[in-house]
Amino acid sequence: MFKPSQKSFIKPIAGEYSFGSANGGGSHGSILIYPLNDSSSLFRLDVSRGAPSYNSGAITGKMILNGENTYSFVKDNEGDMMNCNLFFKLDGDTLSISSLEEKFKCGFGYAVYPDGDYVLKDSVIPEFYMNGEGSIFYFKDVNF
């Protein structure tokens, strides 16, 4: 069984990863990752479907280390109609995100999915994220 204290194969996960470009009109997304400790990190994920609808979505959560550079996020809240399971796999400078087929209701817009390969854009640990309305939230103040 995996033990978080076995650090020999764990690469710290932090920084900003992204895919696509908002300028090109296609689907795009970014994720900011703020490490909490050896076995968990906070994240802010923003994705957009792109043209022509530009449907989008965002979610903030806590990812938990499961194994070799593999993390998961699970939110199952029947009252909020949330049933969201995301899996994260770090391989070099690429973070692959996938959602479980039956559990992809993460509060995103129509036909918006976070699945894909996000490439490291900046390895600096982010201090805050900004929501769609422009409000700033500091990771150190976020509680999960």
Number of C-alpha atoms within 10 A of each C-alpha: 5 9 10 15 9 11 12 7 9 17 14 15 21 21 19 22 22 22 19 18 14 15 8 10 14 14 20 21 25 22 26 26 28 24 20 14 11 16 19 19 21 22 23 20 19 20 25 26 23 20 12 8 11 17 16 21 20 20 14 18 17 22 23 19 21 18 17 17 17 19 21 19 17 17 15 14 10 8 6 8 11 16 17 19 19 20 19 22 19 20 14 10 14 17 23 18 18 18 20 13 10 9 15 19 19 22 16 19 17 12 10 21 21 27 17 17 21 22 20 18 16 13 14 12 14 17 14 16 19 11 13 10 6 8 8 11 13 11 21 12 8 12 8 6
